[in-house]
Amino acid sequence: MIEKLGGSDGILAGLNVNPEEGISVDSLEARTQAFGDHAKEKPQRTPFCELVWESLQDFMLQVLLVCAFFSIVVEMVFADKEHKKTAWIEGFAIFVAVAVVSLVTAVSDYKKEGQFLAQLNIEIASQTVVVRRHGKEETIHRDFLKVGDLIKIVNGMNIPVDGLCIEASGVLVDESAMTGESDHLLRETYEKCLIRKAEHEAEDKYTMTAHDIPSPVVLSGTQIQTGQGWFLTIVVDKDTCEN
């Protein structure tokens, strides 16, 4: 597929990307309209009423509610006139107890969820990458990545989008999150991969696995272990491998 598109140079030209300067800031809107953006929906807090309803799904609480209902009905039907005014109290007390338990559970869950979302938002806010745009290196949040962005490869980074290496030096990728394979795989530019493939074939080797020949493709959800370089953003948002 890469060969049909003219290799790295053909893809860069097709996406109107200058490998030395990156994309123009004037093209950001057009790229969003053509390819979409990488913005993710912010995690929303569960409404308190929904948490109360979820707490009421507990089997024991449902049993108590049924018992309370029948207690009130039976006591009101069979109670004598002197006790009719107070016959409902026992069943109503059970309703109150269930309400207290469900509210306490909901409040606890609401606080826990708030703490979790606060921590999650801090983590999301720190998800930044360095890109090359209009001849300058900029640090931006991953939500603002566009197709055609040149992203800097650094040790330990989690790849946010699917892309193609255009500069690579000793880049090893951990794909265990996707494939379950613990071995780190080498990434090179497309041109270097072709050279390595030709050398491998000339050596009359019978295997041609990911360990024998490097790939120029980096996938979202994987992690850079070592190396440095740049890769071209090819796919964003819901069309990435991670999604």
Helices and strands as residue ranges (DSSP letters): H 7-14, G 25-27, H 28-35, H 48-55, H 59-78, G 81-83, H 89-125, E 128-133, E 136-141, G 142-144, E 150-153, E 162-174, H 176-179, E 184-187, H 190-202, E 217-218, E 223-235, G 237-239
